[in-house]
């Protein structure tokens, strides 16, 4: 079984597919992150606090599963490409994507919890715009991390090291 799996990854078509999936998953994550900063958060700040908070909480819940899936996909794909090619750009890009997880827990989750508490209790609505502003700035960190990861993996796709097959 293990030999069969290794033969699967020795195929150049499979390697190209792994590169494509890695770049695509990182690109999708970066695009979703940027859409929050460029579109969603400005629109929410222009909406009444109660409605904005409801939309924000629903979109975050939906996006969480997508983002975790994209991070895992980029990690598996980038690690596979690195294993077969020793291309450091793919490994670095994949590890940067994983960095989004502790970054989120350390900096964004405390604001998420505060906003969700406001939504449940109905108290503190006057601070929603301030919290949205902080959340938006911190979330831009995720946008930067994923954009750098995207740039590295795209660069790695065109570097000579990335086309080496064993």
MDTraj code that builds the backbone (N, CA, C; nanometers):
import mdtraj as md
import numpy as np

residues = "UNK UNK UNK UNK UNK UNK UNK UNK UNK UNK UNK UNK UNK UNK UNK UNK UNK UNK UNK UNK UNK UNK UNK UNK UNK UNK UNK UNK UNK UNK UNK UNK UNK UNK UNK UNK UNK UNK UNK UNK UNK UNK UNK UNK UNK UNK UNK UNK UNK UNK UNK UNK UNK UNK UNK UNK UNK UNK UNK UNK UNK UNK UNK UNK UNK UNK UNK UNK UNK UNK UNK UNK UNK UNK UNK UNK UNK UNK UNK UNK UNK UNK UNK UNK UNK UNK UNK UNK UNK UNK UNK UNK UNK UNK UNK UNK UNK UNK UNK UNK UNK UNK UNK UNK UNK UNK UNK UNK UNK UNK UNK UNK UNK UNK UNK UNK UNK UNK UNK UNK UNK UNK UNK UNK UNK UNK UNK UNK UNK UNK UNK UNK UNK UNK UNK UNK UNK UNK UNK UNK UNK UNK UNK UNK UNK UNK UNK UNK UNK UNK UNK UNK UNK UNK UNK UNK UNK UNK UNK UNK UNK UNK UNK UNK UNK UNK".split()
xyz = np.array([
    [0.0822, -0.1194, 0.0000],
    [0.0000, 0.0000, 0.0000],
    [0.0865, 0.1257, 0.0000],
    [0.1886, 0.1303, 0.0873],
    [0.2740, 0.2488, 0.0960],
    [0.3477, 0.2726, -0.0348],
    [0.3935, 0.1654, -0.1000],
    [0.4625, 0.1791, -0.2284],
    [0.3677, 0.2359, -0.3329],
    [0.2434, 0.1913, -0.3296],
    [0.1440, 0.2403, -0.4237],
    [0.1193, 0.3902, -0.4052],
    [0.1119, 0.4337, -0.2795],
    [0.0922, 0.5758, -0.2503],
    [0.2138, 0.6560, -0.2943],
    [0.3337, 0.6057, -0.2686],
    [0.4551, 0.6762, -0.3100],
    [0.4628, 0.6862, -0.4623],
    [0.4213, 0.5820, -0.5331],
    [0.4198, 0.5882, -0.6790],
    [0.3229, 0.6944, -0.7282],
    [0.2129, 0.7125, -0.6576],
    [0.1159, 0.8147, -0.6948],
    [0.1806, 0.9528, -0.6922],
    [0.2614, 0.9795, -0.5879],
    [0.3229, 1.1110, -0.5753],
    [0.4492, 1.1269, -0.6587],
    [0.4952, 1.0234, -0.7229],
    [0.6119, 1.0382, -0.8093],
    [0.5711, 1.0818, -0.9493],
    [0.4450, 1.0777, -0.9789],
    [0.3931, 1.1185, -1.1080],
    [0.3975, 1.2710, -1.1191],
    [0.4519, 1.3235, -1.2308],
    [0.4649, 1.4694, -1.2450],
    [0.3287, 1.5381, -1.2513],
    [0.2284, 1.4710, -1.3031],
    [0.0950, 1.5294, -1.3080],
    [0.0397, 1.5485, -1.1673],
    [0.0639, 1.4518, -1.0808],
    [0.0189, 1.4621, -0.9425],
    [0.0913, 1.5751, -0.8713],
    [0.2201, 1.5928, -0.9003],
    [0.2960, 1.7013, -0.8390],
    [0.2425, 1.8371, -0.8845],
    [0.2113, 1.8477, -1.0116],
    [0.1525, 1.9727, -1.0624],
    [0.0176, 1.9980, -0.9956],
    [-0.0600, 1.8917, -0.9781],
    [-0.1896, 1.9058, -0.9105],
    [-0.1688, 1.9506, -0.7655],
    [-0.0687, 1.8955, -0.6955],
    [-0.0421, 1.9346, -0.5572],
    [-0.0007, 2.0815, -0.5504],
    [0.0794, 2.1257, -0.6443],
    [0.1191, 2.2670, -0.6480],
    [-0.0025, 2.3555, -0.6712],
    [-0.0860, 2.3146, -0.7652],
    [-0.2047, 2.3934, -0.7988],
    [-0.3003, 2.4020, -0.6804],
    [-0.3237, 2.2900, -0.6144],
    [-0.4140, 2.2882, -0.4988],
    [-0.3574, 2.3748, -0.3863],
    [-0.2260, 2.3687, -0.3659],
    [-0.1632, 2.4489, -0.2604],
    [-0.1784, 2.5974, -0.2891],
    [-0.1409, 2.6384, -0.4091],
    [-0.1518, 2.7805, -0.4452],
    [-0.2978, 2.8254, -0.4417],
    [-0.3874, 2.7415, -0.4915],
    [-0.5292, 2.7782, -0.4942],
    [-0.5859, 2.7916, -0.3525],
    [-0.5524, 2.7001, -0.2627],
    [-0.6071, 2.7076, -0.1267],
    [-0.5535, 2.8297, -0.0529],
    [-0.4263, 2.8600, -0.0725],
    [-0.3706, 2.9791, -0.0093],
    [-0.4321, 3.1044, -0.0709],
    [-0.4481, 3.1039, -0.2027],
    [-0.5092, 3.2183, -0.2707],
    [-0.6527, 3.2418, -0.2278],
    [-0.7285, 3.1347, -0.2121],
    [-0.8666, 3.1489, -0.1653],
    [-0.8708, 3.2053, -0.0239],
    [-0.7846, 3.1556, 0.0627],
    [-0.7799, 3.2072, 0.1993],
    [-0.7460, 3.3557, 0.1982],
    [-0.6426, 3.3923, 0.1226],
    [-0.6014, 3.5331, 0.1159],
    [-0.7144, 3.6193, 0.0598],
    [-0.7858, 3.5683, -0.0386],
    [-0.8968, 3.6433, -0.0974],
    [-1.0116, 3.6627, -0.0003],
    [-1.0448, 3.5587, 0.0732],
    [-1.1512, 3.5701, 0.1735],
    [-1.1088, 3.6677, 0.2831],
    [-0.9836, 3.6564, 0.3274],
    [-0.9342, 3.7469, 0.4315],
    [-0.9398, 3.8921, 0.3838],
    [-0.8953, 3.9153, 0.2612],
    [-0.8981, 4.0510, 0.2069],
    [-1.0414, 4.1014, 0.1913],
    [-1.1334, 4.0135, 0.1546],
    [-1.2723, 4.0579, 0.1389],
    [-1.3310, 4.1046, 0.2722],
    [-1.2890, 4.0433, 0.3817],
    [-1.3346, 4.0913, 0.5118],
    [-1.2862, 4.2333, 0.5359],
    [-1.1564, 4.2575, 0.5085],
    [-1.1010, 4.3906, 0.5339],
    [-1.1521, 4.4955, 0.4360],
    [-1.1671, 4.4597, 0.3109],
    [-1.2001, 4.5584, 0.2078],
    [-1.3493, 4.5774, 0.1853],
    [-1.4299, 4.4764, 0.2164],
    [-1.5725, 4.4840, 0.1833],
    [-1.6621, 4.4648, 0.3057],
    [-1.6464, 4.3535, 0.3738],
    [-1.7410, 4.3166, 0.4785],
    [-1.7350, 4.4119, 0.5980],
    [-1.6156, 4.4343, 0.6509],
    [-1.6056, 4.5192, 0.7700],
    [-1.6475, 4.6639, 0.7419],
    [-1.6078, 4.7260, 0.6299],
    [-1.6587, 4.8613, 0.6032],
    [-1.8116, 4.8650, 0.5928],
    [-1.8702, 4.7622, 0.5328],
    [-2.0156, 4.7582, 0.5211],
    [-2.0806, 4.7425, 0.6587],
    [-2.0218, 4.6604, 0.7443],
    [-2.0778, 4.6409, 0.8780],
    [-2.0673, 4.7671, 0.9628],
    [-1.9585, 4.8404, 0.9458],
    [-1.9414, 4.9642, 1.0223],
    [-2.0449, 5.0699, 0.9824],
    [-2.0994, 5.0575, 0.8617],
    [-2.1995, 5.1525, 0.8131],
    [-2.3425, 5.1066, 0.8447],
    [-2.3555, 4.9941, 0.9133],
    [-2.4855, 4.9353, 0.9456],
    [-2.5126, 4.9534, 1.0951],
    [-2.6391, 4.9463, 1.1331],
    [-2.6719, 4.9566, 1.2760],
    [-2.6008, 4.8457, 1.3533],
    [-2.5618, 4.8772, 1.4752],
    [-2.4826, 4.7840, 1.5554],
    [-2.5466, 4.6472, 1.5719],
    [-2.6752, 4.6447, 1.6018],
    [-2.7431, 4.5174, 1.6271],
    [-2.7435, 4.4298, 1.5020],
    [-2.7779, 4.4883, 1.3878],
    [-2.7779, 4.4122, 1.2624],
    [-2.6363, 4.3728, 1.2214],
    [-2.5405, 4.4651, 1.2371],
    [-2.4019, 4.4373, 1.1993],
    [-2.3464, 4.3209, 1.2806],
    [-2.3762, 4.3198, 1.4084],
    [-2.3253, 4.2138, 1.4950],
    [-2.3828, 4.0783, 1.4556],
    [-2.5086, 4.0751, 1.4196],
    [-2.5718, 3.9505, 1.3758],
    [-2.5090, 3.8994, 1.2461],
    [-2.4896, 3.9885, 1.1510],
    [-2.4282, 3.9491, 1.0230],
    [-2.2843, 3.9041, 1.0462],
    [-2.2114, 3.9790, 1.1283],
    [-2.0721, 3.9450, 1.1569],
    [-2.0616, 3.8054, 1.2185],
    [-2.1431, 3.7771, 1.3191],
    [-2.1329, 3.6471, 1.3866],
    [-2.1680, 3.5323, 1.2921],
    [-2.2686, 3.5514, 1.2080],
    [-2.3041, 3.4464, 1.1118],
    [-2.1938, 3.4263, 1.0079],
    [-2.1346, 3.5342, 0.9596],
    [-2.0293, 3.5203, 0.8584],
    [-1.9035, 3.4584, 0.9179],
    [-1.8714, 3.4919, 1.0415],
    [-1.7534, 3.4324, 1.1060],
    [-1.7717, 3.2828, 1.1278],
    [-1.8909, 3.2443, 1.1704],
    [-1.9189, 3.1016, 1.1910],
    [-1.9058, 3.0239, 1.0605],
    [-1.9569, 3.0812, 0.9533],
    [-1.9493, 3.0155, 0.8222],
    [-1.8059, 3.0119, 0.7721],
    [-1.7345, 3.1223, 0.7866],
    [-1.5986, 3.1325, 0.7337],
    [-1.5006, 3.0435, 0.8097],
    [-1.5278, 3.0180, 0.9372],
    [-1.4348, 2.9386, 1.0192],
    [-1.4071, 2.8027, 0.9553],
    [-1.5108, 2.7311, 0.9163],
    [-1.4922, 2.5986, 0.8568],
    [-1.4173, 2.6070, 0.7237],
    [-1.4502, 2.7051, 0.6434],
    [-1.3809, 2.7238, 0.5165],
    [-1.2335, 2.7512, 0.5407],
    [-1.2034, 2.8414, 0.6339],
    [-1.0648, 2.8804, 0.6584],
    [-0.9823, 2.7651, 0.7151],
    [-1.0374, 2.6878, 0.8064],
    [-0.9651, 2.5728, 0.8607],
    [-0.9366, 2.4720, 0.7490],
    [-1.0339, 2.4467, 0.6646],
    [-1.0141, 2.3549, 0.5525],
    [-0.9061, 2.4036, 0.4567],
    [-0.9045, 2.5333, 0.4290],
    [-0.8028, 2.5882, 0.3387],
    [-0.6638, 2.5826, 0.4017],
    [-0.6550, 2.6072, 0.5314],
    [-0.5254, 2.5969, 0.5993],
    [-0.4740, 2.4532, 0.5936],
    [-0.5595, 2.3561, 0.6246],
    [-0.5175, 2.2160, 0.6208],
    [-0.4795, 2.1728, 0.4792],
    [-0.5565, 2.2158, 0.3812],
    [-0.5256, 2.1822, 0.2422],
    [-0.3911, 2.2402, 0.2005],
    [-0.3658, 2.3639, 0.2380],
    [-0.2377, 2.4247, 0.2011],
    [-0.1219, 2.3568, 0.2747],
    [-0.1442, 2.3149, 0.3981],
    [-0.0386, 2.2456, 0.4728],
    [-0.0061, 2.1104, 0.4093],
    [-0.1078, 2.0341, 0.3780],
    [-0.0863, 1.9022, 0.3176],
    [-0.0234, 1.9175, 0.1786],
    [-0.0790, 2.0068, 0.0987],
    [-0.0259, 2.0264, -0.0364],
    [0.1153, 2.0817, -0.0356],
    [0.1385, 2.1857, 0.0448],
    [0.2716, 2.2468, 0.0504],
    [0.3761, 2.1513, 0.1052],
    [0.3386, 2.0715, 0.2039],
    [0.4319, 1.9726, 0.2597],
    [0.4635, 1.8638, 0.1578],
    [0.3633, 1.8227, 0.0831],
    [0.3840, 1.7215, -0.0206],
    [0.4786, 1.7731, -0.1280],
    [0.4550, 1.8951, -0.1736],
    [0.5421, 1.9530, -0.2760],
    [0.6844, 1.9666, -0.2221],
    [0.6975, 2.0121, -0.0989],
    [0.8311, 2.0247, -0.0395],
    [0.8991, 1.8881, -0.0305],
    [0.8268, 1.7878, 0.0137],
    [0.8822, 1.6529, 0.0283],
    [0.9362, 1.6004, -0.1048],
    [0.8635, 1.6264, -0.2115],
    [0.9044, 1.5741, -0.3423],
    [1.0075, 1.6621, -0.4134],
    [1.0109, 1.7908, -0.3842],
    [1.0973, 1.8817, -0.4607],
    [1.2021, 1.9537, -0.3769],
    [1.1856, 1.9509, -0.2452],
    [1.2680, 2.0286, -0.1522],
    [1.2602, 2.1786, -0.1822],
    [1.1469, 2.2207, -0.2363],
    [1.1248, 2.3622, -0.2647],
    [1.0843, 2.4315, -0.1347],
    [1.1728, 2.5161, -0.0791],
    [1.1441, 2.5767, 0.0511],
    [1.0276, 2.6760, 0.0477],
    [0.9954, 2.7290, -0.0687],
    [0.8867, 2.8270, -0.0779],
    [0.7512, 2.7639, -0.0443],
    [0.7332, 2.6388, -0.0848],
    [0.6061, 2.5723, -0.0557],
    [0.5938, 2.5379, 0.0920],
    [0.7025, 2.4929, 0.1526],
    [0.6979, 2.4622, 0.2951],
    [0.6785, 2.5899, 0.3766],
    [0.7494, 2.6953, 0.3415],
    [0.7361, 2.8219, 0.4131],
    [0.5944, 2.8773, 0.3988],
    [0.5396, 2.8718, 0.2783],
    [0.4026, 2.9184, 0.2561],
    [0.3027, 2.8390, 0.3384],
    [0.3198, 2.7067, 0.3416],
    [0.2283, 2.6217, 0.4186],
    [0.2392, 2.6508, 0.5682],
    [0.3612, 2.6691, 0.6169],
    [0.3793, 2.6975, 0.7594],
    [0.3267, 2.8358, 0.7963],
    [0.3401, 2.9314, 0.7066],
    [0.2808, 3.0631, 0.7316],
    [0.1295, 3.0528, 0.7437],
    [0.0699, 2.9688, 0.6610],
    [-0.0752, 2.9511, 0.6700],
    [-0.1149, 2.8942, 0.8063],
    [-0.0362, 2.8003, 0.8569],
    [-0.0643, 2.7436, 0.9889],
    [-0.0491, 2.8507, 1.0967],
    [0.0400, 2.9471, 1.0762],
    [0.0591, 3.0563, 1.1717],
    [-0.0701, 3.1352, 1.1949],
    [-0.1609, 3.1314, 1.0985],
    [-0.2894, 3.1991, 1.1159],
    [-0.3684, 3.1452, 1.2352],
    [-0.3480, 3.0197, 1.2691],
    [-0.4250, 2.9592, 1.3788],
    [-0.3851, 3.0182, 1.5140],
    [-0.2571, 3.0135, 1.5537],
    [-0.2243, 3.0751, 1.6834],
    [-0.2436, 3.2268, 1.6828],
    [-0.2227, 3.2911, 1.5669],
    [-0.2464, 3.4349, 1.5568],
    [-0.3924, 3.4661, 1.5886],
    [-0.4817, 3.3868, 1.5331],
    [-0.6251, 3.4063, 1.5573],
    [-0.6601, 3.3833, 1.7040],
    [-0.6094, 3.2745, 1.7614],
    [-0.6403, 3.2454, 1.9018],
    [-0.5850, 3.3524, 1.9951],
    [-0.4661, 3.4021, 1.9662],
    [-0.4023, 3.4983, 2.0558],
    [-0.4613, 3.6383, 2.0446],
    [-0.4944, 3.6824, 1.9237],
    [-0.5304, 3.8230, 1.9047],
    [-0.6770, 3.8470, 1.8668],
    [-0.7348, 3.7599, 1.7890],
    [-0.8696, 3.7853, 1.7372],
    [-0.9781, 3.7209, 1.8238],
    [-0.9515, 3.6026, 1.8774],
    [-1.0530, 3.5330, 1.9568],
    [-1.1002, 3.6116, 2.0791],
    [-1.0124, 3.6835, 2.1504],
    [-1.0651, 3.7621, 2.2632],
    [-1.1691, 3.8657, 2.2189],
    [-1.1478, 3.9274, 2.1039],
    [-1.2461, 4.0234, 2.0527],
    [-1.3720, 3.9501, 2.0082],
    [-1.3546, 3.8348, 1.9433],
    [-1.4707, 3.7543, 1.9035],
    [-1.5585, 3.7223, 2.0247],
    [-1.4945, 3.6786, 2.1332],
    [-1.5698, 3.6420, 2.2538],
    [-1.6445, 3.7626, 2.3109],
    [-1.5790, 3.8771, 2.3120],
    [-1.6441, 3.9984, 2.3630],
    [-1.7646, 4.0341, 2.2767],
    [-1.7480, 4.0300, 2.1454],
    [-1.8592, 4.0622, 2.0553],
    [-1.9737, 3.9626, 2.0692],
    [-1.9418, 3.8349, 2.0826],
    [-2.0475, 3.7348, 2.0998],
    [-2.1185, 3.7519, 2.2337],
    [-2.0448, 3.7911, 2.3379],
    [-2.1086, 3.8192, 2.4676],
    [-2.2038, 3.9380, 2.4571],
    [-2.1634, 4.0403, 2.3833],
    [-2.2514, 4.1559, 2.3620],
    [-2.3773, 4.1117, 2.2883],
    [-2.3606, 4.0264, 2.1877],
    [-2.4757, 3.9791, 2.1113],
    [-2.5717, 3.9009, 2.2006],
    [-2.5191, 3.8162, 2.2872],
    [-2.6043, 3.7341, 2.3738],
    [-2.6708, 3.8149, 2.4847],
    [-2.5957, 3.9085, 2.5429],
    [-2.6485, 3.9825, 2.6574],
    [-2.7241, 4.1089, 2.6176],
    [-2.6913, 4.1635, 2.5003],
    [-2.7521, 4.2896, 2.4594],
    [-2.6913, 4.4097, 2.5293],
    [-2.5889, 4.3871, 2.6109],
    [-2.5239, 4.4957, 2.6843],
    [-2.3910, 4.5301, 2.6186],
    [-2.3633, 4.6591, 2.6091],
    [-2.2362, 4.7040, 2.5538],
    [-2.2394, 4.7329, 2.4051],
    [-2.3599, 4.7504, 2.3511],
    [-2.3719, 4.7751, 2.2065],
    [-2.2973, 4.9001, 2.1620],
    [-2.2773, 4.9955, 2.2521],
    [-2.2089, 5.1190, 2.2156],
    [-2.0618, 5.0943, 2.1811],
    [-2.0053, 4.9812, 2.2227],
    [-1.8638, 4.9526, 2.1951],
    [-1.8435, 4.8646, 2.0714],
    [-1.9509, 4.8298, 2.0018],
    [-1.9385, 4.7397, 1.8873],
    [-1.8505, 4.7997, 1.7782],
    [-1.8697, 4.9259, 1.7426],
    [-1.7882, 4.9853, 1.6357],
    [-1.6406, 4.9898, 1.6719],
    [-1.6096, 5.0182, 1.7978],
    [-1.4694, 5.0187, 1.8415],
    [-1.4107, 4.8781, 1.8299],
    [-1.4871, 4.7789, 1.8753],
    [-1.4407, 4.6400, 1.8669],
    [-1.4274, 4.5946, 1.7214],
    [-1.5211, 4.6340, 1.6365],
    [-1.5089, 4.6025, 1.4937],
    [-1.3820, 4.6640, 1.4354],
    [-1.3509, 4.7862, 1.4766],
    [-1.2289, 4.8518, 1.4282],
    [-1.1042, 4.7751, 1.4689],
    [-1.0973, 4.7334, 1.5940],
    [-0.9831, 4.6539, 1.6416],
    [-0.9758, 4.5201, 1.5688],
    [-1.0919, 4.4548, 1.5550],
    [-1.0988, 4.3253, 1.4883],
    [-1.0478, 4.3392, 1.3455],
    [-1.0900, 4.4433, 1.2765],
    [-1.0511, 4.4658, 1.1377],
    [-0.9000, 4.4834, 1.1254],
    [-0.8419, 4.5628, 1.2147],
    [-0.6964, 4.5850, 1.2117],
    [-0.6221, 4.4543, 1.2385],
    [-0.6649, 4.3807, 1.3399],
    [-0.5991, 4.2537, 1.3707],
    [-0.6202, 4.1514, 1.2598],
    [-0.7394, 4.1504, 1.2028],
    [-0.7664, 4.0571, 1.0937],
    [-0.6788, 4.0871, 0.9730],
    [-0.6396, 4.2127, 0.9560],
    [-0.5492, 4.2468, 0.8466],
    [-0.4161, 4.1724, 0.8617],
    [-0.3804, 4.1353, 0.9840],
    [-0.2624, 4.0510, 1.0047],
    [-0.2769, 3.9174, 0.9345],
    [-0.3951, 3.8586, 0.9421],
    [-0.4220, 3.7326, 0.8704],
    [-0.4164, 3.7537, 0.7197],
    [-0.4657, 3.8681, 0.6763],
    [-0.4604, 3.8998, 0.5340],
    [-0.3151, 3.9098, 0.4882],
    [-0.2315, 3.9762, 0.5664],
    [-0.0896, 3.9886, 0.5315],
    [-0.0186, 3.8536, 0.5336],
    [-0.0412, 3.7751, 0.6380],
    [0.0228, 3.6439, 0.6487],
    [-0.0116, 3.5579, 0.5274],
    [-0.1397, 3.5513, 0.4941],
    [-0.1805, 3.4660, 0.3821],
    [-0.1352, 3.5230, 0.2477],
    [-0.1286, 3.6535, 0.2358],
    [-0.0804, 3.7135, 0.1105],
    [0.0685, 3.6867, 0.0903],
    [0.1447, 3.6927, 0.1974],
    [0.2880, 3.6595, 0.1888],
    [0.3045, 3.5115, 0.1529],
    [0.2243, 3.4257, 0.2158],
    [0.2287, 3.2825, 0.1843],
    [0.1946, 3.2596, 0.0373],
    [0.0959, 3.3310, -0.0128],
    [0.0591, 3.3186, -0.1539],
    [0.1745, 3.3624, -0.2440],
    [0.2335, 3.4760, -0.2129],
    [0.3464, 3.5235, -0.2925],
    [0.4613, 3.4245, -0.2940],
    [0.4913, 3.3663, -0.1785],
    [0.6008, 3.2691, -0.1716],
    [0.5730, 3.1441, -0.2548],
    [0.4512, 3.0916, -0.2454],
    [0.4211, 2.9693, -0.3203],
    [0.4117, 2.9958, -0.4700],
    [0.3618, 3.1110, -0.5089],
    [0.3602, 3.1443, -0.6520],
    [0.5046, 3.1583, -0.7007],
    [0.5875, 3.2269, -0.6224],
    [0.7288, 3.2403, -0.6580],
    [0.7935, 3.1010, -0.6670],
    [0.7637, 3.0165, -0.5697],
    [0.8172, 2.8806, -0.5696],
    [0.7728, 2.7997, -0.6898],
    [0.6543, 2.8290, -0.7400],
    [0.6052, 2.7575, -0.8586],
    [0.6904, 2.7871, -0.9800],
    [0.7525, 2.9041, -0.9817],
    [0.8330, 2.9438, -1.0980],
    [0.9830, 2.9302, -1.0733],
    [1.0213, 2.8946, -0.9516],
    [1.1640, 2.8765, -0.9251],
    [1.2105, 2.7423, -0.9807],
    [1.3337, 2.7339, -1.0178],
    [1.3874, 2.6116, -1.0760],
    [1.3790, 2.4925, -0.9840],
    [1.3886, 2.5156, -0.8545],
    [1.3862, 2.4057, -0.7575],
    [1.2533, 2.3309, -0.7583],
    [1.1458, 2.4007, -0.7944],
    [1.0121, 2.3423, -0.7821],
    [0.9821, 2.2381, -0.8895],
    [1.0624, 2.2297, -0.9935],
    [1.0302, 2.1343, -1.0994],
    [1.1143, 2.0070, -1.0912],
    [1.1964, 1.9962, -0.9881],
    [1.2812, 1.8772, -0.9718],
    [1.1943, 1.7604, -0.9289],
    [1.2070, 1.6482, -0.9989],
    [1.1356, 1.5263, -0.9628],
    [1.2372, 1.4181, -0.9290],
    [1.2034, 1.3333, -0.8352],
    [1.2942, 1.2235, -0.7974],
    [1.2450, 1.0947, -0.8562],
])
top = md.Topology()
chain = top.add_chain()
for i, resn in enumerate(residues, 1):
    res = top.add_residue(resn, chain, resSeq=i)
    for name in ("N", "CA", "C"):
        top.add_atom(name, md.element.get_by_symbol(name[0]), res)
traj = md.Trajectory(xyz[None], top)
